[in-house]
Amino acid sequence: MRFATHRLLPLFVLVSLLGCAPDPHLSASGLASVQVGSTVSGFDFAQPTRLSEDALETLPAGTPAGRCVLGPSGVSFALARATAGVPGSVSLESLEVVVHDVGDPEVRVSLSDGLYLPSGTCDVTLVYANRADQVAAFTASCDLDGPSGAAHFDANLEYAACRVQ
């Protein structure tokens, strides 16, 4: 029986192209942290990490979820985790950052003890947003105020497979 290598060549080309295709699922990489007193908690994604876009209530504890939307007048980022819940601790549960084309950015941070909002000006920068590649990144540094008092929020996050509106 004769082996036809010319028939396998298209298969190898297809497999190599599929291997190079970008992951179509939302992912994030980078760091987001909040410090309340001497307690620091947050998200640390050294490698791109797939984010679920499902409702948090349906996910196992600790599962990261998120959103990235490249809208007509800005970019909206969100990151959350299904509550793992360590009683008595204050930990970062979710964040939402909206960078508008015009106007001030919006920052909302939820810790395990409640909502924290900026207590002054936030330094938020849209590092890049590319609609064609569906990628975006931002940095943020904000002083916050919430149920446990003053806190500080820092983030440097990159998202891939963002939705485009």
DSSP file (Angstrom, degrees, kcal/mol; ACC not computed):
  #  RESIDUE AA STRUCTURE BP1 BP2  ACC     N-H-->O    O-->H-N    N-H-->O    O-->H-N    TCO  KAPPA ALPHA  PHI   PSI    X-CA   Y-CA   Z-CA
    1    1 A M              0   0    0      0, 0.0     2,-0.4     0, 0.0     0, 0.0   0.000 360.0 360.0 360.0 131.9    0.0    0.0    0.0
    2    2 A R        -     0   0    0      2,-0.0     2,-0.5     1,-0.0     0, 0.0  -0.725 360.0-134.9 -94.0 135.9    1.4    3.3   -1.0
    3    3 A F        -     0   0    0     -2,-0.4     2,-1.0     1,-0.0    -1,-0.0  -0.791  12.8-148.5 -93.1 122.2    1.3    6.3    1.4
    4    4 A A    >>  +     0   0    0     -2,-0.5     3,-0.9     1,-0.2     4,-0.6  -0.758  19.7 175.8 -96.6  95.9    0.2    9.6   -0.2
    5    5 A T  H >> S+     0   0    0     -2,-1.0     4,-1.4     1,-0.2     3,-0.7   0.795  75.4  67.9 -70.3 -27.0    1.9   12.4    1.5
    6    6 A H  H 34 S+     0   0    0      1,-0.2    -1,-0.2     2,-0.2    -2,-0.1   0.754  98.3  53.4 -65.6 -21.1    0.4   15.0   -0.9
    7    7 A R  H <4 S+     0   0    0     -3,-0.9     4,-0.4     1,-0.2    -1,-0.2   0.726 107.2  50.9 -82.7 -22.7   -3.0   14.2    0.7
    8    8 A L  H <X S+     0   0    0     -3,-0.7     4,-2.2    -4,-0.6     3,-0.3   0.729  90.5  78.9 -84.8 -23.3   -1.7   14.9    4.2
    9    9 A L  H  X S+     0   0    0     -4,-1.4     4,-2.2     1,-0.2     5,-0.2   0.906  91.8  49.8 -55.7 -47.5   -0.1   18.2    3.4
   10   10 A P  H  > S+     0   0    0      0, 0.0     4,-2.3     0, 0.0    -1,-0.2   0.872 109.7  53.4 -60.0 -33.9   -3.5   20.2    3.5
   11   11 A L  H  > S+     0   0    0     -4,-0.4     4,-2.4    -3,-0.3    -2,-0.2   0.919 108.8  48.1 -64.9 -43.8   -4.2   18.6    6.9
   12   12 A F  H  X S+     0   0    0     -4,-2.2     4,-2.2     2,-0.2    -1,-0.2   0.890 111.5  50.5 -63.9 -39.4   -0.9   19.7    8.4
   13   13 A V  H  X S+     0   0    0     -4,-2.2     4,-2.1    -5,-0.2    -2,-0.2   0.923 111.1  48.6 -64.3 -44.2   -1.5   23.2    7.1
   14   14 A L  H  X S+     0   0    0     -4,-2.3     4,-2.3     1,-0.2    -2,-0.2   0.922 111.6  49.0 -61.8 -45.3   -4.9   23.3    8.6
   15   15 A V  H  X S+     0   0    0     -4,-2.4     4,-1.9     1,-0.2    -1,-0.2   0.899 111.5  49.4 -63.0 -40.9   -3.7   22.1   12.0
   16   16 A S  H  X S+     0   0    0     -4,-2.2     4,-0.9     2,-0.2    -1,-0.2   0.881 111.0  49.6 -68.2 -36.4   -0.9   24.6   12.0
   17   17 A L  H >X S+     0   0    0     -4,-2.1     4,-0.6     1,-0.2     3,-0.5   0.905 110.5  50.0 -67.8 -40.3   -3.2   27.5   11.2
   18   18 A L  H >< S+     0   0    0     -4,-2.3     3,-0.7     1,-0.2    -2,-0.2   0.869 106.5  56.3 -64.8 -35.5   -5.6   26.4   13.9
   19   19 A G  H 3< S+     0   0    0     -4,-1.9    -1,-0.2     1,-0.2    -2,-0.2   0.752 109.1  46.8 -66.8 -24.4   -2.8   26.3   16.4
   20   20 A C  H << S+     0   0    0     -4,-0.9    -1,-0.2    -3,-0.5    -2,-0.2   0.508  86.5 111.5 -95.8  -6.7   -1.9   29.9   15.7
   21   21 A A  S << S-     0   0    0     -3,-0.7    -3,-0.0    -4,-0.6     2,-0.0  -0.410  76.2-106.3 -69.0 142.5   -5.4   31.2   15.9
   22   22 A P        -     0   0    0      0, 0.0    -1,-0.1     0, 0.0    -2,-0.1  -0.333  39.2 -97.9 -66.3 151.8   -6.2   33.5   18.8
   23   23 A D        -     0   0    0      1,-0.1     4,-0.1     2,-0.1     0, 0.0  -0.566  28.0-149.7 -69.6 125.1   -8.2   32.1   21.7
   24   24 A P        +     0   0    0      0, 0.0     2,-0.3     0, 0.0    -1,-0.1   0.454  68.3  94.5 -78.9   2.3  -11.8   33.3   21.1
   25   25 A H  S    S-     0   0    0      1,-0.1   135,-0.1    27,-0.0   137,-0.1  -0.730  87.6 -99.3 -98.3 143.5  -12.6   33.4   24.8
   26   26 A L        +     0   0    0     -2,-0.3    25,-2.9    25,-0.2     2,-0.3  -0.315  51.2 171.1 -57.2 133.3  -12.3   36.4   27.0
   27   27 A S  E     -AB  50 160A   0    133,-1.8   133,-2.2    23,-0.3     2,-0.3  -0.971  18.1-158.6-143.6 160.0   -9.0   36.4   29.0
   28   28 A A  E     -AB  49 159A   0     21,-2.0    21,-2.9    -2,-0.3     2,-0.3  -0.972   4.9-173.8-136.2 151.3   -7.1   38.8   31.2
   29   29 A S  E     + B   0 158A   0    129,-2.2   129,-2.9    -2,-0.3     2,-0.3  -0.984  45.2  49.9-140.4 153.2   -3.5   39.1   32.3
   30   30 A G  E    S-AB  45 157A   0     15,-2.8    15,-3.3    -2,-0.3     2,-0.4  -0.860  78.2 -62.0 121.8-157.6   -1.8   41.4   34.8
   31   31 A L  E     +AB  44 156A   0    125,-1.8   125,-2.9    -2,-0.3     2,-0.4  -0.984  29.8 178.7-138.6 140.0   -2.5   42.5   38.3
   32   32 A A  E     +AB  43 155A   0     11,-2.4    11,-2.6    -2,-0.4     2,-0.3  -0.979  19.4 169.8-137.6 130.1   -5.2   44.2   40.3
   33   33 A S  E     -AB  42 154A   0    121,-3.0   121,-2.6    -2,-0.4     2,-0.4  -0.981  21.5-158.7-142.9 153.8   -4.8   44.8   44.1
   34   34 A V  E     -AB  41 153A   0      7,-2.7     7,-2.1    -2,-0.3     2,-0.5  -0.996   8.8-156.9-129.7 136.1   -6.4   46.6   47.0
   35   35 A Q  E     +AB  40 152A   0    117,-2.6   117,-2.0    -2,-0.4     2,-0.5  -0.968  11.2 178.4-116.2 123.7   -4.7   47.5   50.2
   36   36 A V  E >  S-A   39   0A   0      3,-2.6     3,-2.3    -2,-0.5     2,-0.2  -0.976  70.7 -46.2-120.3 112.0   -6.9   48.1   53.3
   37   37 A G  T 3  S-     0   0    0     -2,-0.5   112,-0.0   113,-0.4   111,-0.0  -0.488 124.1 -25.2  60.4-125.7   -4.6   48.8   56.3
   38   38 A S  T 3  S+     0   0    0     -2,-0.2     2,-0.5    -3,-0.1    -1,-0.3   0.393 117.6 102.4 -97.8   3.0   -2.0   46.1   56.2
   39   39 A T  E <   -A   36   0A   0     -3,-2.3    -3,-2.6     2,-0.0     2,-0.4  -0.769  48.7-174.9 -92.8 127.0   -4.2   43.6   54.2
   40   40 A V  E     +A   35   0A   0     -2,-0.5     2,-0.3    -5,-0.2    -5,-0.2  -0.972  11.6 158.5-119.4 132.7   -3.5   43.3   50.5
   41   41 A S  E     +A   34   0A   0     -7,-2.1    -7,-2.7    -2,-0.4     2,-0.3  -0.965  12.2 108.8-145.1 163.4   -5.7   41.2   48.2
   42   42 A G  E     -A   33   0A   0     -2,-0.3     2,-0.4    -9,-0.2    -9,-0.2  -0.992  59.4 -51.2 168.5-159.0   -6.4   41.0   44.5
   43   43 A F  E     -A   32   0A   0    -11,-2.6   -11,-2.4    -2,-0.3     2,-0.4  -0.940  36.1-174.7-114.4 134.5   -6.0   39.2   41.2
   44   44 A D  E     +A   31   0A   0     -2,-0.4     2,-0.8   -13,-0.2   -13,-0.2  -0.877   5.9 174.4-134.5 101.3   -2.6   38.1   39.9
   45   45 A F  E     +A   30   0A   0    -15,-3.3   -15,-2.8    -2,-0.4     4,-0.1  -0.811   4.9 172.1-109.5  89.5   -2.7   36.7   36.4
   46   46 A A  E    S+     0   0A   0     -2,-0.8    -1,-0.2   -17,-0.2   -15,-0.1   0.840  76.2  33.8 -65.4 -33.0    0.9   36.1   35.4
   47   47 A Q  E    S-     0   0A   0     -3,-0.2   -17,-0.1   -17,-0.1   -19,-0.1  -0.842 113.0 -78.1-115.7 155.7   -0.3   34.3   32.2
   48   48 A P  E     -     0   0A   0      0, 0.0     2,-0.5     0, 0.0   -19,-0.2  -0.355  53.7-158.7 -53.6 128.0   -3.4   35.1   30.2
   49   49 A T  E     -A   28   0A   0    -21,-2.9   -21,-2.0    -4,-0.1     2,-0.1  -0.952  16.2-119.9-118.9 126.5   -6.3   33.6   32.2
   50   50 A R  E     -A   27   0A   0     -2,-0.5     2,-0.4   -23,-0.2   -23,-0.3  -0.414  27.8-151.5 -65.1 135.3   -9.6   32.7   30.7
   51   51 A L        -     0   0    0    -25,-2.9    14,-0.3    -2,-0.1   -25,-0.2  -0.917  10.3-128.9-110.7 134.1  -12.5   34.6   32.3
   52   52 A S  B     -f   65   0B   0     12,-2.2    14,-2.2    -2,-0.4     4,-0.0  -0.542   8.5-160.5 -74.8 145.0  -16.0   33.2   32.5
   53   53 A E        +     0   0    0     12,-0.2    -1,-0.1    -2,-0.2    12,-0.1   0.211  59.1 110.6-106.9  12.1  -18.7   35.5   31.2
   54   54 A D  S    S-     0   0    0      1,-0.1     2,-0.1     2,-0.1    12,-0.1  -0.354  84.9 -80.2 -79.3 164.4  -21.4   33.5   33.2
   55   55 A A    >   -     0   0    0      1,-0.1     3,-1.8    -2,-0.1     4,-0.3  -0.429  38.1-126.4 -63.9 137.6  -23.2   34.8   36.2
   56   56 A L  G >  S+     0   0    0      1,-0.3     3,-1.7     2,-0.2    -1,-0.1   0.830 106.4  65.7 -56.6 -34.8  -21.1   34.6   39.3
   57   57 A E  G 3  S+     0   0    0      1,-0.3    -1,-0.3    25,-0.1    -2,-0.0   0.736 100.8  51.5 -62.4 -20.9  -23.8   32.7   41.2
   58   58 A T  G <  S+     0   0    0     -3,-1.8    -1,-0.3     2,-0.1    -2,-0.2   0.480  96.6  87.1 -94.0  -2.7  -23.4   29.8   38.7
   59   59 A L  S <  S-     0   0    0     -3,-1.7     3,-0.1    -4,-0.3     6,-0.0  -0.670  83.8-102.6-102.9 151.6  -19.6   29.4   39.1
   60   60 A P    >   -     0   0    0      0, 0.0     3,-2.0     0, 0.0    22,-0.3  -0.360  58.2 -79.6 -63.4 150.1  -17.5   27.4   41.6
   61   61 A A  T 3  S+     0   0    0      1,-0.3    22,-0.2    23,-0.1    23,-0.2  -0.219 117.3  19.1 -53.0 134.9  -16.0   29.5   44.4
   62   62 A G  T 3  S+     0   0    0     20,-3.0    -1,-0.3     1,-0.3    21,-0.1   0.299  85.1 141.4  88.1  -9.0  -12.9   31.4   43.3
   63   63 A T    <   -     0   0    0     -3,-2.0    19,-2.0    -7,-0.1    -1,-0.3  -0.494  50.4-127.1 -69.4 128.7  -13.6   31.2   39.6
   64   64 A P  E     + G   0  81B   0      0, 0.0   -12,-2.2     0, 0.0     2,-0.3  -0.569  31.9 176.0 -79.4 140.4  -12.6   34.4   37.8
   65   65 A A  E     +fG  52  80B   0     15,-3.1    15,-2.6   -14,-0.3     2,-0.3  -0.899   7.0 153.2-133.8 163.1  -15.2   36.1   35.6
   66   66 A G  E     - G   0  79B   0    -14,-2.2     2,-0.3    -2,-0.3    13,-0.2  -0.975  28.8-132.3-171.4-174.6  -15.1   39.3   33.7
   67   67 A R  E     - G   0  78B   0     11,-1.9    11,-2.5    -2,-0.3     2,-0.3  -0.976   9.2-177.7-156.5 143.2  -16.1   41.6   30.9
   68   68 A C  E     - G   0  77B   0     -2,-0.3    95,-2.6     9,-0.2     2,-0.5  -0.925  11.9-179.3-144.2 120.3  -14.4   43.8   28.4
   69   69 A V  E     -hG 163  76B   0      7,-2.5     7,-2.3    -2,-0.3     2,-1.2  -0.978  20.8-154.8-128.0 121.2  -16.5   45.9   26.0
   70   70 A L  E     -hG 164  75B   0     93,-3.3    95,-2.4    -2,-0.5     5,-0.2  -0.785  34.2-175.9 -90.8  93.8  -15.1   48.2   23.3
   71   71 A G  E >   - G   0  74B   0      3,-1.9     3,-0.7    -2,-1.2    -2,-0.0  -0.217  40.3 -99.0 -89.8 177.8  -18.1   50.6   23.1
   72   72 A P  T 3  S+     0   0    0      0, 0.0     3,-0.1     0, 0.0    -1,-0.1   0.706 120.9  27.3 -70.6 -19.9  -18.8   53.5   20.8
   73   73 A S  T 3  S-     0   0    0      1,-0.2    28,-2.7    28,-0.0    29,-0.4   0.115 129.9 -31.1-131.4  23.7  -17.8   56.1   23.5
   74   74 A G  E <   -GI  71 100B   0     -3,-0.7    -3,-1.9    26,-0.3     2,-0.4  -0.955  67.7 -76.2 156.0-171.6  -15.2   54.2   25.6
   75   75 A V  E     -GI  70  99B   0     24,-2.5    24,-3.0    -2,-0.3     2,-0.5  -0.979  29.0-156.8-127.1 135.2  -14.1   50.9   27.1
   76   76 A S  E     -GI  69  98B   0     -7,-2.3    -7,-2.5    -2,-0.4     2,-0.4  -0.949  11.7-174.7-114.5 128.1  -15.7   49.1   30.0
   77   77 A F  E     +GI  68  97B   0     20,-3.2    20,-2.3    -2,-0.5     2,-0.3  -0.935   4.7 174.6-120.1 142.7  -13.7   46.5   32.0
   78   78 A A  E     +GI  67  96B   0    -11,-2.5   -11,-1.9    -2,-0.4     2,-0.3  -0.993   6.2 179.1-145.3 151.2  -14.9   44.3   34.8
   79   79 A L  E     +GI  66  95B   0     16,-2.1    16,-2.6    -2,-0.3     2,-0.3  -0.973  13.5 154.5-150.8 135.1  -13.3   41.5   36.8
   80   80 A A  E     -GI  65  94B   0    -15,-2.6   -15,-3.1    -2,-0.3     2,-0.4  -0.963  26.3-142.1-153.5 166.2  -14.8   39.4   39.6
   81   81 A R  E     -G   64   0B   0     12,-1.7     2,-0.2    -2,-0.3     3,-0.1  -0.996  33.6-103.4-134.9 144.6  -14.5   36.1   41.3
   82   82 A A        -     0   0    0    -19,-2.0   -20,-3.0    -2,-0.4   -25,-0.1  -0.471  62.0 -87.8 -60.9 133.8  -17.2   33.8   42.7
   83   83 A T        +     0   0    0    -22,-0.2    -1,-0.1     1,-0.2   -20,-0.1  -0.199  45.8 177.1 -55.6 120.4  -17.1   34.4   46.4
   84   84 A A        -     0   0    0    -23,-0.2    -1,-0.2    -3,-0.1   -23,-0.1   0.748  32.2-156.1 -90.5 -30.7  -14.6   32.1   48.1
   85   85 A G        -     0   0    0      1,-0.2   -24,-0.0    -3,-0.0    -2,-0.0   0.961  22.1-166.2  59.0  96.8  -15.3   33.8   51.4
   86   86 A V    >   -     0   0    0      3,-0.1     3,-2.1     5,-0.0    -1,-0.2  -0.943  33.8-121.4-106.2 108.1  -12.8   33.7   54.2
   87   87 A P  T 3  S+     0   0    0      0, 0.0     3,-0.1     0, 0.0    -2,-0.0  -0.179  91.4  13.3 -54.0 134.9  -14.9   34.8   57.3
   88   88 A G  T 3  S+     0   0    0      1,-0.3     2,-0.2     0, 0.0    -3,-0.0   0.356 103.5 109.8  84.0  -6.0  -13.5   38.0   58.9
   89   89 A S    <   -     0   0    0     -3,-2.1     2,-0.6    23,-0.0    -1,-0.3  -0.681  62.5-137.5-102.0 158.9  -11.2   38.9   56.1
   90   90 A V        +     0   0    0     -2,-0.2     2,-0.3   -54,-0.1   -54,-0.2  -0.958  36.2 165.9-113.0 113.0  -11.5   41.8   53.6
   91   91 A S        -     0   0    0     -2,-0.6    21,-1.8    -5,-0.1     2,-0.4  -0.931  43.7 -97.7-132.0 153.5  -10.6   40.6   50.1
   92   92 A L  E     + J   0 111B   0     -2,-0.3    19,-0.2    19,-0.2   -50,-0.1  -0.542  42.3 166.8 -69.2 119.9  -11.0   42.0   46.6
   93   93 A E  E     -     0   0B   0     17,-2.7   -12,-1.7    -2,-0.4     2,-0.3   0.787  59.5 -10.6-103.1 -40.7  -14.2   40.4   45.1
   94   94 A S  E     -IJ  80 110B   0     16,-2.0    16,-2.7   -14,-0.2    -1,-0.4  -0.993  50.2-163.1-157.9 161.4  -14.8   42.6   42.0
   95   95 A L  E     -IJ  79 109B   0    -16,-2.6   -16,-2.1    -2,-0.3     2,-0.4  -0.989   1.5-166.6-144.7 151.6  -13.8   45.7   40.1
   96   96 A E  E     +IJ  78 108B   0     12,-2.4    12,-2.4    -2,-0.3     2,-0.4  -0.976   7.8 179.7-140.5 127.3  -15.3   47.8   37.3
   97   97 A V  E     -IJ  77 107B   0    -20,-2.3   -20,-3.2    -2,-0.4     2,-0.5  -0.996   5.0-171.2-129.5 127.2  -13.5   50.5   35.4
   98   98 A V  E     -IJ  76 106B   0      8,-2.4     8,-2.4    -2,-0.4     2,-0.7  -0.981   4.8-164.1-120.3 122.0  -15.1   52.5   32.6
   99   99 A V  E     -I   75   0B   0    -24,-3.0   -24,-2.5    -2,-0.5     2,-0.2  -0.920  13.1-157.1-107.2 111.9  -12.8   54.7   30.5
  100  100 A H  E     -I   74   0B   0     -2,-0.7   -26,-0.3   -26,-0.2     3,-0.1  -0.562  23.4-129.4 -87.4 150.3  -14.9   57.2   28.6
  101  101 A D  S    S+     0   0    0    -28,-2.7     2,-0.4     1,-0.2   -27,-0.1   0.872 102.9  25.1 -61.8 -35.9  -13.6   59.0   25.4
  102  102 A V  S    S+     0   0    0    -29,-0.4    -1,-0.2     2,-0.1     2,-0.1  -0.997 114.7  18.3-131.0 132.8  -14.7   62.2   27.0
  103  103 A G  S    S-     0   0    0     -2,-0.4    -3,-0.2    -3,-0.1     0, 0.0  -0.363  95.3 -35.5 103.3 176.9  -14.9   62.8   30.8
  104  104 A D        -     0   0    0     -2,-0.1    -4,-0.1     1,-0.1    -2,-0.1  -0.387  61.4-110.9 -75.2 149.3  -13.7   61.2   33.9
  105  105 A P        -     0   0    0      0, 0.0     2,-0.4     0, 0.0    -6,-0.2  -0.362  26.2-128.0 -72.7 160.5  -13.3   57.5   34.3
  106  106 A E  E     -J   98   0B   0     -8,-2.4    -8,-2.4    -2,-0.1     2,-0.4  -0.934  24.2-174.6-111.0 135.3  -15.6   55.5   36.6
  107  107 A V  E     +J   97   0B   0     -2,-0.4     2,-0.4   -10,-0.2   -10,-0.2  -0.995   7.9 172.2-132.9 126.9  -14.1   53.1   39.2
  108  108 A R  E     -J   96   0B   0    -12,-2.4   -12,-2.4    -2,-0.4     2,-0.4  -0.996   6.8-175.8-133.3 127.0  -16.1   50.8   41.5
  109  109 A V  E     -JK  95 116B   0      7,-2.2     7,-3.4    -2,-0.4     2,-0.6  -0.988   8.2-159.5-126.8 127.4  -14.3   48.2   43.7
  110  110 A S  E     -JK  94 115B   0    -16,-2.7   -17,-2.7    -2,-0.4   -16,-2.0  -0.930   8.8-174.7-110.4 122.8  -16.1   45.7   45.8
  111  111 A L  E >   -JK  92 114B   0      3,-2.8     3,-2.0    -2,-0.6   -19,-0.2  -0.579  47.9 -92.5-100.9 172.6  -14.4   44.0   48.7
  112  112 A S  T 3  S+     0   0    0    -21,-1.8     3,-0.1     1,-0.3   -20,-0.1   0.697 127.4  50.5 -61.8 -17.2  -15.9   41.3   50.8
  113  113 A D  T 3  S-     0   0    0      1,-0.3    -1,-0.3   -22,-0.2     2,-0.3   0.416 122.6 -77.5-101.7   2.6  -17.2   43.9   53.2
  114  114 A G  E <   -K  111   0B   0     -3,-2.0    -3,-2.8    32,-0.1    -1,-0.3  -0.872  67.7 -23.0 139.7-169.4  -18.9   46.1   50.6
  115  115 A L  E     -K  110   0B   0     -2,-0.3     2,-0.4    -5,-0.2    -5,-0.2  -0.585  44.2-164.0 -84.8 135.9  -18.5   48.8   47.9
  116  116 A Y  E     -K  109   0B   0     -7,-3.4    -7,-2.2    -2,-0.3    30,-0.2  -0.974   8.5-173.7-119.4 133.6  -15.5   51.1   47.8
  117  117 A L  E     -C  145   0A   0     28,-2.1    28,-2.4    -2,-0.4    -9,-0.1  -0.867  37.8 -79.4-124.2 158.0  -15.5   54.3   45.7
  118  118 A P  E     -C  144   0A   0      0, 0.0    26,-0.3     0, 0.0     4,-0.1  -0.279  28.7-162.5 -57.4 136.5  -12.8   56.8   44.8
  119  119 A S  S    S-     0   0    0     24,-2.5     2,-0.2     2,-0.1    25,-0.2   0.403  76.2  -8.8 -97.9   0.0  -12.2   59.3   47.6
  120  120 A G  S    S-     0   0    0     23,-0.6     2,-0.2     0, 0.0     0, 0.0  -0.820 111.0 -25.3-165.0-157.9  -10.4   61.7   45.2
  121  121 A T        -     0   0    0     -2,-0.2     2,-0.4    -3,-0.1    22,-0.4  -0.495  56.4-144.2 -72.2 136.3   -9.1   61.8   41.7
  122  122 A C        -     0   0    0     -2,-0.2     2,-1.1   -17,-0.1    20,-0.2  -0.840   7.9-137.2-100.0 138.4   -8.2   58.4   40.2
  123  123 A D  E     +D  141   0A   0     18,-2.5    18,-1.3    -2,-0.4     2,-0.5  -0.811  38.7 164.8 -93.4  97.0   -5.3   58.1   37.8
  124  124 A V  E     -D  140   0A   0     -2,-1.1     2,-0.4    16,-0.2    16,-0.2  -0.967  13.3-174.1-118.9 129.1   -6.7   55.8   35.1
  125  125 A T  E     -D  139   0A   0     14,-2.5    14,-2.1    -2,-0.5     2,-1.0  -0.985  24.2-141.3-126.2 128.1   -5.1   55.4   31.7
  126  126 A L  E     -D  138   0A   0     -2,-0.4    12,-0.3    12,-0.2     3,-0.1  -0.790  20.3-170.8 -81.7 105.8   -6.3   53.5   28.7
  127  127 A V  E     -     0   0A   0     10,-1.3     2,-0.3    -2,-1.0    -1,-0.2   0.930  63.1 -25.7 -69.0 -46.4   -3.0   52.0   27.6
  128  128 A Y  E     -D  137   0A   0      9,-1.2     9,-2.5    -3,-0.1     2,-0.3  -0.970  50.1-169.6-161.2 156.9   -4.5   50.7   24.3
  129  129 A A  E     -D  136   0A   0     -2,-0.3     2,-0.6     7,-0.2     7,-0.2  -0.880   8.2-176.2-150.4 117.0   -7.7   49.6   22.8
  130  130 A N  E  >> -D  135   0A   0      5,-3.0     5,-1.6    -2,-0.3     4,-1.2  -0.932   8.7-170.6-121.8 107.7   -7.8   47.9   19.4
  131  131 A R  T  45S+     0   0    0     -2,-0.6    -1,-0.2     1,-0.2     3,-0.1   0.884  87.0  53.4 -64.9 -39.7  -11.2   47.2   18.0
  132  132 A A  T  45S+     0   0    0      1,-0.2    -1,-0.2     2,-0.1    32,-0.0   0.905 118.4  35.0 -64.0 -41.6   -9.9   45.1   15.1
  133  133 A D  T  45S-     0   0    0      2,-0.1    28,-0.5    28,-0.0    -1,-0.2   0.538 104.1-131.1 -89.6  -7.2   -7.8   42.8   17.4
  134  134 A Q  T  <5 +     0   0    0     -4,-1.2    28,-2.7     1,-0.2    27,-0.7   0.880  62.8 128.5  58.5  43.1  -10.4   43.0   20.2
  135  135 A V  E   < +DE 130 160A   0     -5,-1.6    -5,-3.0    25,-0.2     2,-0.3  -0.927  28.6 167.3-126.8 152.6   -7.8   43.8   22.8
  136  136 A A  E     -DE 129 159A   0     23,-1.8    23,-3.4    -2,-0.3     2,-0.3  -0.981   9.6-168.9-158.9 155.7   -7.6   46.5   25.4
  137  137 A A  E     -DE 128 158A   0     -9,-2.5   -10,-1.3    -2,-0.3    -9,-1.2  -0.992   4.6-178.5-148.4 151.2   -5.5   47.4   28.5
  138  138 A F  E     -DE 126 157A   0     19,-2.2    19,-1.9    -2,-0.3     2,-0.3  -0.976  14.6-150.4-145.4 160.0   -5.6   49.9   31.3
  139  139 A T  E     -DE 125 156A   0    -14,-2.1   -14,-2.5    -2,-0.3     2,-0.3  -0.949  19.7-178.5-124.4 151.7   -3.7   51.0   34.4
  140  140 A A  E     +DE 124 155A   0     15,-2.4    15,-2.4    -2,-0.3     2,-0.3  -0.996  17.3 179.5-150.5 146.6   -5.3   52.6   37.5
  141  141 A S  E     +DE 123 154A   0    -18,-1.3   -18,-2.5    -2,-0.3     2,-0.3  -0.898  23.7 159.8-147.5 117.3   -4.2   54.0   40.8
  142  142 A C  E     - E   0 153A   0     11,-2.6    11,-3.0    -2,-0.3     2,-0.5  -0.992  39.0-132.8-142.4 143.7   -6.9   55.3   43.2
  143  143 A D  E     - E   0 152A   0    -22,-0.4   -24,-2.5    -2,-0.3   -23,-0.6  -0.845  37.9-166.8 -89.0 135.8   -7.5   56.1   46.8
  144  144 A L  E     -CE 118 151A   0      7,-3.2     7,-2.0    -2,-0.5     2,-0.4  -0.773  17.8-151.8-122.4 163.4  -10.8   54.6   47.9
  145  145 A D  E     +CE 117 150A   0    -28,-2.4   -28,-2.1    -2,-0.3     5,-0.2  -0.999  32.2 134.3-136.0 137.7  -13.2   54.9   50.8
  146  146 A G  E >   - E   0 149A   0      3,-1.8     3,-2.3    -2,-0.4   -30,-0.2  -0.833  65.9 -48.8-159.8-165.1  -15.6   52.1   51.9
  147  147 A P  T 3  S+     0   0    0      0, 0.0     3,-0.1     0, 0.0   -31,-0.1   0.793 132.0  42.2 -54.0 -35.5  -17.0   50.2   54.9
  148  148 A S  T 3  S-     0   0    0      1,-0.3     2,-0.3   -34,-0.1   -34,-0.0   0.313 117.6-112.8 -95.7   9.8  -13.6   49.5   56.5
  149  149 A G  E <  S+ E   0 146A   0     -3,-2.3    -3,-1.8  -113,-0.0    -1,-0.3  -0.756  71.2  12.1 103.5-146.3  -12.3   53.0   55.8
  150  150 A A  E     + E   0 145A   0     -2,-0.3  -113,-0.4    -5,-0.2     2,-0.3  -0.399  62.6 170.2 -75.4 146.9   -9.5   54.1   53.5
  151  151 A A  E     - E   0 144A   0     -7,-2.0    -7,-3.2  -115,-0.2     2,-0.4  -0.952  25.2-134.8-147.2 163.5   -8.1   51.7   50.8
  152  152 A H  E     -BE  35 143A   0   -117,-2.0  -117,-2.6    -2,-0.3     2,-0.4  -0.996  15.7-160.9-127.9 133.3   -5.8   52.0   47.9
  153  153 A F  E     +BE  34 142A   0    -11,-3.0   -11,-2.6    -2,-0.4     2,-0.4  -0.935  10.7 175.8-115.9 131.4   -6.4   50.3   44.5
  154  154 A D  E     +BE  33 141A   0   -121,-2.6  -121,-3.0    -2,-0.4     2,-0.3  -0.992   5.2 172.9-131.2 141.5   -3.8   49.6   41.8
  155  155 A A  E     +BE  32 140A   0    -15,-2.4   -15,-2.4    -2,-0.4  -123,-0.3  -0.997  21.8 174.2-149.0 146.7   -4.3   47.8   38.5
  156  156 A N  E     +BE  31 139A   0   -125,-2.9  -125,-1.8    -2,-0.3     2,-0.4  -0.728  31.9 162.8-147.0  91.4   -2.4   47.0   35.3
  157  157 A L  E     -BE  30 138A   0    -19,-1.9   -19,-2.2  -127,-0.2     2,-0.4  -0.906  26.1-163.0-124.6 143.0   -4.6   44.6   33.3
  158  158 A E  E     -BE  29 137A   0   -129,-2.9  -129,-2.2    -2,-0.4     2,-0.4  -0.976  12.1-162.1-120.7 136.5   -4.7   43.5   29.7
  159  159 A Y  E     -BE  28 136A   0    -23,-3.4   -23,-1.8    -2,-0.4     2,-0.3  -0.906   3.3-166.4-118.9 146.0   -7.8   41.9   28.1
  160  160 A A  E     +BE  27 135A   0   -133,-2.2  -133,-1.8    -2,-0.4   -25,-0.2  -0.938  69.1  29.7-128.2 154.8   -8.2   39.8   24.9
  161  161 A A  S    S+     0   0    0    -27,-0.7   -26,-0.2   -28,-0.5    -1,-0.2   0.874  78.8 177.1  64.4  41.2  -11.3   38.7   23.0
  162  162 A C        -     0   0    0    -28,-2.7     2,-0.3    -3,-0.2   -93,-0.2  -0.375  32.9-108.8 -68.8 151.3  -13.2   41.9   24.1
  163  163 A R  E     -h   69   0B   0    -95,-2.6   -93,-3.3    -2,-0.1     2,-0.5  -0.606  28.8-144.6 -78.2 144.4  -16.7   42.4   22.7
  164  164 A V  E      h   70   0B   0     -2,-0.3   -93,-0.2   -95,-0.2   -95,-0.0  -0.951 360.0 360.0-113.0 128.4  -17.1   45.2   20.2
  165  165 A Q              0   0    0    -95,-2.4   -94,-0.2    -2,-0.5    -1,-0.1   0.394 360.0 360.0-104.3 360.0  -20.3   47.3   20.1
